[in-house]
């Protein structure tokens, strides 16, 4: 074991360093993550036509993870603050993703629109 010295005031103190038992993390090539799982992106990419639709889809994936629930709301303010997208872009992307059977929209007149991811 290697010995090192630490100075405290005027005194020199010998300190013994112990070997670490922590195993370094190994990065697995098949577990690549780019803001969303790579496999998820491969499934969604053919379903979208515009970059805005892709941005909304990735944002929906993140929103589901943050909410930790199968059903979640999609507030206009959150999308505007996070990505700078208008509610019209959001509604168009949601309609497109619903038509592509990627999401299910749950509409209740008195409550906010809820989304369920189907992928």
Number of C-alpha atoms within 10 A of each C-alpha: 7 8 9 11 11 10 9 8 6 6 9 11 11 11 11 11 10 9 8 6 6 6 6 6 6 6 8 7 7 8 10 12 12 8 11 13 13 14 12 13 16 10 11 17 14 10 17 18 11 10 10 16 21 19 17 23 24 18 19 21 17 14 17 19 12 10 11 10 10 12 15 21 17 19 13 14 12 13 20 13 10 9 12 10 17 13 15 10 14 21 14 14 21 22 15 17 23 17 12 14 13 18 19 18 17 15 11 9 7 6 9 13 15 16 20 18 18 11 10
